[in-house]
Structures are given as structure tokens and as C-alpha cells.
């Protein structure tokens, strides 16, 4: 029963999720016109 923290920052989309046994159980994402990953990433991790 592993929990995995997933972080996606390769595009303008910034997302953080937690998955358990292959299923996403929590997701927070922002699709912005800017590359604001550095500003949002730590906030998203705290929220999930």
C-alpha cells in the first residue's frame, strides 16, 4: 500500500497529485498562461 506524490511541471500546466495503489486520490492543478511553477509548487504540495 504505497502512496506516491506525482509532480508535473513540464508544460504550462502545474499539477501535484497523490496516488494510492495506482489510483489518483487527490489532485491539485493549474493550467496558466505563464510558467509560474516555482510560485505554486510548494503551495500545491501543502494542499494535497
C-alpha distance matrix in Angstrom:
0.0 3.8 6.8 9.9 13.4 15.8 19.5 22.4 25.9 27.8 30.1 31.6 28.3 26.1 22.6 19.4 16.2 12.6 10.2 6.8 6.2 9.8 11.4 13.3 13.1 15.8 18.6 21.8 24.4 28.1 30.4 33.4 36.7 36.3 34.0 32.8 29.4 30.4 31.4 28.4 25.3 24.9 25.7 23.1 20.3 21.6 21.6 18.0
3.8 0.0 3.8 6.4 10.0 12.5 16.1 19.2 22.5 24.5 26.9 28.5 25.4 23.0 19.7 16.5 13.6 10.1 8.2 5.9 6.4 9.0 10.8 12.0 12.2 14.2 16.6 19.5 21.9 25.5 27.7 30.6 33.8 33.2 30.7 29.5 26.0 26.9 28.1 25.3 22.0 21.7 22.8 20.2 17.3 18.9 19.3 15.8
6.8 3.8 0.0 3.8 6.8 9.7 13.2 16.4 19.7 22.0 24.3 25.5 22.3 19.8 16.4 13.0 10.2 6.6 5.7 4.7 7.3 8.9 9.7 9.7 9.6 10.9 13.2 15.9 18.4 22.0 24.5 27.3 30.5 29.9 27.5 26.1 22.7 23.6 24.6 21.7 18.6 18.2 19.2 16.5 13.7 15.3 15.6 12.0
9.9 6.4 3.8 0.0 3.8 6.2 9.7 12.9 16.2 18.3 20.8 22.3 19.3 16.8 13.6 10.4 8.2 5.5 5.2 6.5 8.7 8.7 9.8 9.2 10.2 10.7 12.0 14.3 16.2 19.7 21.8 24.5 27.6 26.8 24.3 23.2 19.7 20.8 22.1 19.3 16.0 16.2 17.6 14.8 12.1 14.6 15.0 11.6
13.4 10.0 6.8 3.8 0.0 3.8 6.6 10.2 13.2 15.8 18.1 19.3 16.4 13.5 10.5 7.2 5.9 4.7 6.7 9.3 12.0 11.4 11.7 9.8 10.6 9.7 10.1 11.5 13.3 16.6 18.9 21.3 24.4 23.4 20.9 19.6 16.1 17.0 18.3 15.6 12.2 12.5 14.0 11.3 8.6 11.5 12.2 9.2
15.8 12.5 9.7 6.2 3.8 0.0 3.8 6.7 10.1 12.4 14.6 16.1 13.2 10.8 8.0 5.6 5.1 6.0 7.5 10.8 13.0 11.3 11.5 9.3 11.2 10.1 9.2 10.4 11.3 14.3 16.1 18.6 21.6 20.8 18.3 17.6 14.1 15.8 17.3 14.5 11.4 12.8 14.3 11.2 9.6 13.1 13.3 10.6
19.5 16.1 13.2 9.7 6.6 3.8 0.0 3.8 6.6 9.4 11.6 12.9 10.4 7.7 5.9 4.7 6.7 9.0 11.1 14.6 16.8 14.9 14.8 12.3 13.9 12.0 10.1 10.0 9.8 12.1 13.7 15.8 18.5 17.4 14.6 14.0 10.5 12.2 14.1 11.6 8.4 10.6 12.4 9.7 8.8 12.6 13.1 11.4
22.4 19.2 16.4 12.9 10.2 6.7 3.8 0.0 3.8 6.0 8.0 9.6 7.3 5.7 5.2 6.5 8.8 11.8 13.4 17.1 19.0 16.4 16.2 13.7 15.8 13.9 11.2 10.6 9.0 10.5 11.1 13.3 15.6 14.8 12.2 12.4 9.3 12.0 14.0 11.7 9.4 12.5 14.0 11.3 11.6 15.3 15.4 14.0
25.9 22.5 19.7 16.2 13.2 10.1 6.6 3.8 0.0 3.8 5.7 7.2 6.3 5.0 6.9 8.9 12.0 15.1 17.1 20.7 22.7 20.2 20.0 17.3 19.2 16.9 13.9 12.4 10.1 10.3 10.4 11.5 13.2 11.8 8.8 9.5 6.6 9.4 11.8 10.4 8.7 12.2 13.8 12.0 12.8 16.3 16.7 16.1
27.8 24.5 22.0 18.3 15.8 12.4 9.4 6.0 3.8 0.0 3.8 7.1 7.4 7.9 9.8 12.2 14.8 17.7 19.2 22.7 24.2 21.3 21.4 19.2 21.6 19.7 16.6 15.5 12.8 12.6 11.6 12.6 13.5 12.4 9.7 11.6 9.5 12.2 14.8 13.9 12.4 15.9 17.6 15.7 16.5 20.1 20.4 19.6
30.1 26.9 24.3 20.8 18.1 14.6 11.6 8.0 5.7 3.8 0.0 3.8 5.2 7.4 10.0 13.2 15.9 19.3 20.8 24.5 26.1 23.0 22.6 20.1 22.4 20.3 16.8 15.2 12.0 10.9 8.9 9.6 10.1 9.7 7.8 10.4 9.5 12.8 14.7 13.7 13.3 17.0 18.0 16.2 17.8 21.1 20.9 20.4
31.6 28.5 25.5 22.3 19.3 16.1 12.9 9.6 7.2 7.1 3.8 0.0 3.8 6.4 9.8 13.3 16.3 20.0 21.9 25.7 27.6 24.8 23.8 20.9 22.7 20.1 16.4 14.2 10.6 8.4 6.0 5.9 6.5 6.4 5.4 7.9 8.1 11.7 12.8 11.8 12.4 16.2 16.5 15.0 17.3 20.2 19.7 19.8
28.3 25.4 22.3 19.3 16.4 13.2 10.4 7.3 6.3 7.4 5.2 3.8 0.0 3.8 6.4 10.1 12.8 16.5 18.4 22.2 24.3 21.4 20.2 17.2 18.9 16.4 12.7 10.7 7.1 5.8 4.3 6.4 8.7 9.0 8.0 9.1 8.3 12.0 12.8 10.8 10.9 14.7 14.7 12.5 14.7 17.7 16.8 16.6
26.1 23.0 19.8 16.8 13.5 10.8 7.7 5.7 5.0 7.9 7.4 6.4 3.8 0.0 3.8 7.1 10.4 14.0 16.5 20.2 22.7 20.3 19.1 15.9 17.2 14.3 10.8 8.5 5.6 5.4 6.4 8.0 10.9 10.2 8.4 7.9 5.9 9.4 10.2 7.7 7.2 10.9 11.2 9.0 11.0 14.1 13.6 13.5
22.6 19.7 16.4 13.6 10.5 8.0 5.9 5.2 6.9 9.8 10.0 9.8 6.4 3.8 0.0 3.8 6.7 10.4 12.8 16.6 19.1 16.9 15.5 12.2 13.4 10.6 7.3 5.7 4.0 6.4 8.4 10.9 14.1 13.8 12.2 11.3 8.9 11.8 12.3 9.1 7.8 10.8 10.8 7.6 9.1 12.4 11.5 10.5
19.4 16.5 13.0 10.4 7.2 5.6 4.7 6.5 8.9 12.2 13.2 13.3 10.1 7.1 3.8 0.0 3.8 7.1 10.1 13.7 16.6 15.0 13.7 10.4 11.1 8.3 6.0 5.4 6.3 9.4 12.0 14.4 17.7 17.0 15.1 13.7 10.7 12.7 13.3 9.9 7.6 9.5 9.8 6.3 6.4 9.8 9.2 7.5
16.2 13.6 10.2 8.2 5.9 5.1 6.7 8.8 12.0 14.8 15.9 16.3 12.8 10.4 6.7 3.8 0.0 3.8 6.5 10.2 13.1 11.7 10.2 6.8 7.5 5.4 4.3 6.2 8.3 11.9 14.4 17.3 20.7 20.4 18.6 17.4 14.5 16.4 16.9 13.4 11.2 12.4 12.4 8.8 8.1 10.9 9.8 6.9
12.6 10.1 6.6 5.5 4.7 6.0 9.0 11.8 15.1 17.7 19.3 20.0 16.5 14.0 10.4 7.1 3.8 0.0 3.8 6.8 10.2 9.7 8.5 5.9 5.9 5.3 6.7 9.3 11.9 15.6 18.2 21.0 24.4 24.1 22.1 20.7 17.7 19.2 19.7 16.4 13.8 14.2 14.4 11.1 9.4 11.6 10.9 7.2
10.2 8.2 5.7 5.2 6.7 7.5 11.1 13.4 17.1 19.2 20.8 21.9 18.4 16.5 12.8 10.1 6.5 3.8 0.0 3.8 6.6 6.0 5.2 4.1 5.4 7.1 8.9 12.2 14.4 18.1 20.2 23.4 26.7 26.6 24.7 23.7 20.6 22.3 23.1 19.8 17.2 17.8 18.2 14.8 13.1 15.3 14.4 10.7
6.8 5.9 4.7 6.5 9.3 10.8 14.6 17.1 20.7 22.7 24.5 25.7 22.2 20.2 16.6 13.7 10.2 6.8 3.8 0.0 3.8 5.4 5.4 6.5 6.8 9.5 12.1 15.5 18.0 21.8 24.0 27.1 30.4 30.4 28.4 27.4 24.2 25.7 26.5 23.2 20.5 20.7 21.1 17.9 15.9 17.6 16.8 13.1
6.2 6.4 7.3 8.7 12.0 13.0 16.8 19.0 22.7 24.2 26.1 27.6 24.3 22.7 19.1 16.6 13.1 10.2 6.6 3.8 0.0 3.8 5.7 8.5 9.7 12.8 15.1 18.6 20.8 24.5 26.2 29.6 32.7 32.8 30.8 30.1 26.9 28.6 29.6 26.4 23.6 24.0 24.6 21.3 19.4 21.3 20.6 16.8
9.8 9.0 8.9 8.7 11.4 11.3 14.9 16.4 20.2 21.3 23.0 24.8 21.4 20.3 16.9 15.0 11.7 9.7 6.0 5.4 3.8 0.0 3.8 6.8 9.3 12.1 13.6 17.0 18.6 22.1 23.5 27.0 29.9 30.2 28.3 28.0 24.9 26.9 28.1 24.9 22.2 23.2 23.8 20.3 18.8 21.3 20.3 16.6
11.4 10.8 9.7 9.8 11.7 11.5 14.8 16.2 20.0 21.4 22.6 23.8 20.2 19.1 15.5 13.7 10.2 8.5 5.2 5.4 5.7 3.8 0.0 3.8 6.1 9.3 10.9 14.7 16.5 20.1 21.7 25.2 28.4 28.9 27.4 26.8 24.1 26.3 27.0 23.5 21.3 22.3 22.3 18.7 17.7 19.8 18.3 14.7
13.3 12.0 9.7 9.2 9.8 9.3 12.3 13.7 17.3 19.2 20.1 20.9 17.2 15.9 12.2 10.4 6.8 5.9 4.1 6.5 8.5 6.8 3.8 0.0 3.8 5.9 7.2 10.9 12.9 16.6 18.4 21.9 25.2 25.7 24.2 23.5 20.8 23.1 23.5 20.0 17.9 19.1 18.8 15.1 14.5 16.6 14.9 11.4
13.1 12.2 9.6 10.2 10.6 11.2 13.9 15.8 19.2 21.6 22.4 22.7 18.9 17.2 13.4 11.1 7.5 5.9 5.4 6.8 9.7 9.3 6.1 3.8 0.0 3.8 6.9 10.6 13.5 17.2 19.6 22.9 26.4 26.8 25.5 24.2 21.7 23.7 23.6 19.9 18.1 18.7 17.9 14.5 13.7 15.1 13.0 9.5
15.8 14.2 10.9 10.7 9.7 10.1 12.0 13.9 16.9 19.7 20.3 20.1 16.4 14.3 10.6 8.3 5.4 5.3 7.1 9.5 12.8 12.1 9.3 5.9 3.8 0.0 3.8 7.0 10.3 14.0 16.8 19.8 23.4 23.7 22.5 20.9 18.5 20.4 20.1 16.4 14.8 15.4 14.3 10.8 10.6 11.9 9.4 6.3
18.6 16.6 13.2 12.0 10.1 9.2 10.1 11.2 13.9 16.6 16.8 16.4 12.7 10.8 7.3 6.0 4.3 6.7 8.9 12.1 15.1 13.6 10.9 7.2 6.9 3.8 0.0 3.8 6.6 10.3 13.0 16.1 19.7 20.0 19.0 17.6 15.5 17.8 17.5 13.7 12.5 13.9 12.7 9.0 9.8 11.8 9.3 7.0
21.8 19.5 15.9 14.3 11.5 10.4 10.0 10.6 12.4 15.5 15.2 14.2 10.7 8.5 5.7 5.4 6.2 9.3 12.2 15.5 18.6 17.0 14.7 10.9 10.6 7.0 3.8 0.0 3.8 7.2 10.5 13.1 16.8 16.9 16.1 14.3 12.6 14.9 14.1 10.3 9.9 11.5 9.9 6.3 8.4 10.3 7.8 7.0
24.4 21.9 18.4 16.2 13.3 11.3 9.8 9.0 10.1 12.8 12.0 10.6 7.1 5.6 4.0 6.3 8.3 11.9 14.4 18.0 20.8 18.6 16.5 12.9 13.5 10.3 6.6 3.8 0.0 3.8 6.7 9.5 13.2 13.5 12.9 11.7 10.4 13.4 12.9 9.3 9.5 12.2 10.9 7.7 10.4 12.7 10.8 10.5
28.1 25.5 22.0 19.7 16.6 14.3 12.1 10.5 10.3 12.6 10.9 8.4 5.8 5.4 6.4 9.4 11.9 15.6 18.1 21.8 24.5 22.1 20.1 16.6 17.2 14.0 10.3 7.2 3.8 0.0 3.8 5.9 9.6 10.2 10.3 9.3 9.2 12.4 11.5 8.6 10.0 13.0 11.6 9.4 12.7 14.7 13.0 13.6
30.4 27.7 24.5 21.8 18.9 16.1 13.7 11.1 10.4 11.6 8.9 6.0 4.3 6.4 8.4 12.0 14.4 18.2 20.2 24.0 26.2 23.5 21.7 18.4 19.6 16.8 13.0 10.5 6.7 3.8 0.0 3.8 6.9 8.5 9.2 9.7 10.2 13.8 13.4 11.2 12.5 16.0 15.0 12.9 16.0 18.3 16.8 17.1
33.4 30.6 27.3 24.5 21.3 18.6 15.8 13.3 11.5 12.6 9.6 5.9 6.4 8.0 10.9 14.4 17.3 21.0 23.4 27.1 29.6 27.0 25.2 21.9 22.9 19.8 16.1 13.1 9.5 5.9 3.8 0.0 3.8 5.2 7.0 7.5 9.4 12.7 11.9 10.7 12.9 16.2 15.2 14.1 17.3 19.4 18.2 19.2
36.7 33.8 30.5 27.6 24.4 21.6 18.5 15.6 13.2 13.5 10.1 6.5 8.7 10.9 14.1 17.7 20.7 24.4 26.7 30.4 32.7 29.9 28.4 25.2 26.4 23.4 19.7 16.8 13.2 9.6 6.9 3.8 0.0 3.8 6.9 8.7 11.3 14.2 13.8 13.5 15.6 19.0 18.4 17.5 20.7 22.8 21.8 22.8
36.3 33.2 29.9 26.8 23.4 20.8 17.4 14.8 11.8 12.4 9.7 6.4 9.0 10.2 13.8 17.0 20.4 24.1 26.6 30.4 32.8 30.2 28.9 25.7 26.8 23.7 20.0 16.9 13.5 10.2 8.5 5.2 3.8 0.0 3.8 5.6 8.6 11.1 10.9 11.4 13.6 16.8 16.6 16.4 19.2 21.3 20.9 22.2
34.0 30.7 27.5 24.3 20.9 18.3 14.6 12.2 8.8 9.7 7.8 5.4 8.0 8.4 12.2 15.1 18.6 22.1 24.7 28.4 30.8 28.3 27.4 24.2 25.5 22.5 19.0 16.1 12.9 10.3 9.2 7.0 6.9 3.8 0.0 3.8 5.7 8.2 9.1 9.8 11.1 14.5 15.1 14.8 17.1 19.5 19.7 20.7
32.8 29.5 26.1 23.2 19.6 17.6 14.0 12.4 9.5 11.6 10.4 7.9 9.1 7.9 11.3 13.7 17.4 20.7 23.7 27.4 30.1 28.0 26.8 23.5 24.2 20.9 17.6 14.3 11.7 9.3 9.7 7.5 8.7 5.6 3.8 0.0 3.8 5.6 5.4 6.4 8.5 11.4 11.7 12.0 14.5 16.5 16.8 18.2
29.4 26.0 22.7 19.7 16.1 14.1 10.5 9.3 6.6 9.5 9.5 8.1 8.3 5.9 8.9 10.7 14.5 17.7 20.6 24.2 26.9 24.9 24.1 20.8 21.7 18.5 15.5 12.6 10.4 9.2 10.2 9.4 11.3 8.6 5.7 3.8 0.0 3.8 5.4 5.2 5.5 8.9 10.0 9.8 11.7 14.2 14.9 15.8
30.4 26.9 23.6 20.8 17.0 15.8 12.2 12.0 9.4 12.2 12.8 11.7 12.0 9.4 11.8 12.7 16.4 19.2 22.3 25.7 28.6 26.9 26.3 23.1 23.7 20.4 17.8 14.9 13.4 12.4 13.8 12.7 14.2 11.1 8.2 5.6 3.8 0.0 3.8 5.7 5.7 7.7 9.6 10.7 11.8 13.8 15.3 16.7
31.4 28.1 24.6 22.1 18.3 17.3 14.1 14.0 11.8 14.8 14.7 12.8 12.8 10.2 12.3 13.3 16.9 19.7 23.1 26.5 29.6 28.1 27.0 23.5 23.6 20.1 17.5 14.1 12.9 11.5 13.4 11.9 13.8 10.9 9.1 5.4 5.4 3.8 0.0 3.8 6.1 7.4 7.7 9.6 11.6 12.7 13.9 15.9
28.4 25.3 21.7 19.3 15.6 14.5 11.6 11.7 10.4 13.9 13.7 11.8 10.8 7.7 9.1 9.9 13.4 16.4 19.8 23.2 26.4 24.9 23.5 20.0 19.9 16.4 13.7 10.3 9.3 8.6 11.2 10.7 13.5 11.4 9.8 6.4 5.2 5.7 3.8 0.0 3.8 5.8 5.3 6.1 8.8 10.2 10.7 12.5
25.3 22.0 18.6 16.0 12.2 11.4 8.4 9.4 8.7 12.4 13.3 12.4 10.9 7.2 7.8 7.6 11.2 13.8 17.2 20.5 23.6 22.2 21.3 17.9 18.1 14.8 12.5 9.9 9.5 10.0 12.5 12.9 15.6 13.6 11.1 8.5 5.5 5.7 6.1 3.8 0.0 3.8 5.4 5.2 6.3 8.8 10.0 11.0
24.9 21.7 18.2 16.2 12.5 12.8 10.6 12.5 12.2 15.9 17.0 16.2 14.7 10.9 10.8 9.5 12.4 14.2 17.8 20.7 24.0 23.2 22.3 19.1 18.7 15.4 13.9 11.5 12.2 13.0 16.0 16.2 19.0 16.8 14.5 11.4 8.9 7.7 7.4 5.8 3.8 0.0 3.8 5.5 5.1 6.3 8.8 10.3
25.7 22.8 19.2 17.6 14.0 14.3 12.4 14.0 13.8 17.6 18.0 16.5 14.7 11.2 10.8 9.8 12.4 14.4 18.2 21.1 24.6 23.8 22.3 18.8 17.9 14.3 12.7 9.9 10.9 11.6 15.0 15.2 18.4 16.6 15.1 11.7 10.0 9.6 7.7 5.3 5.4 3.8 0.0 3.8 5.5 5.2 6.4 9.0
23.1 20.2 16.5 14.8 11.3 11.2 9.7 11.3 12.0 15.7 16.2 15.0 12.5 9.0 7.6 6.3 8.8 11.1 14.8 17.9 21.3 20.3 18.7 15.1 14.5 10.8 9.0 6.3 7.7 9.4 12.9 14.1 17.5 16.4 14.8 12.0 9.8 10.7 9.6 6.1 5.2 5.5 3.8 0.0 3.8 5.4 5.1 6.4
20.3 17.3 13.7 12.1 8.6 9.6 8.8 11.6 12.8 16.5 17.8 17.3 14.7 11.0 9.1 6.4 8.1 9.4 13.1 15.9 19.4 18.8 17.7 14.5 13.7 10.6 9.8 8.4 10.4 12.7 16.0 17.3 20.7 19.2 17.1 14.5 11.7 11.8 11.6 8.8 6.3 5.1 5.5 3.8 0.0 3.8 5.4 5.4
21.6 18.9 15.3 14.6 11.5 13.1 12.6 15.3 16.3 20.1 21.1 20.2 17.7 14.1 12.4 9.8 10.9 11.6 15.3 17.6 21.3 21.3 19.8 16.6 15.1 11.9 11.8 10.3 12.7 14.7 18.3 19.4 22.8 21.3 19.5 16.5 14.2 13.8 12.7 10.2 8.8 6.3 5.2 5.4 3.8 0.0 3.8 5.7
21.6 19.3 15.6 15.0 12.2 13.3 13.1 15.4 16.7 20.4 20.9 19.7 16.8 13.6 11.5 9.2 9.8 10.9 14.4 16.8 20.6 20.3 18.3 14.9 13.0 9.4 9.3 7.8 10.8 13.0 16.8 18.2 21.8 20.9 19.7 16.8 14.9 15.3 13.9 10.7 10.0 8.8 6.4 5.1 5.4 3.8 0.0 3.8
18.0 15.8 12.0 11.6 9.2 10.6 11.4 14.0 16.1 19.6 20.4 19.8 16.6 13.5 10.5 7.5 6.9 7.2 10.7 13.1 16.8 16.6 14.7 11.4 9.5 6.3 7.0 7.0 10.5 13.6 17.1 19.2 22.8 22.2 20.7 18.2 15.8 16.7 15.9 12.5 11.0 10.3 9.0 6.4 5.4 5.7 3.8 0.0
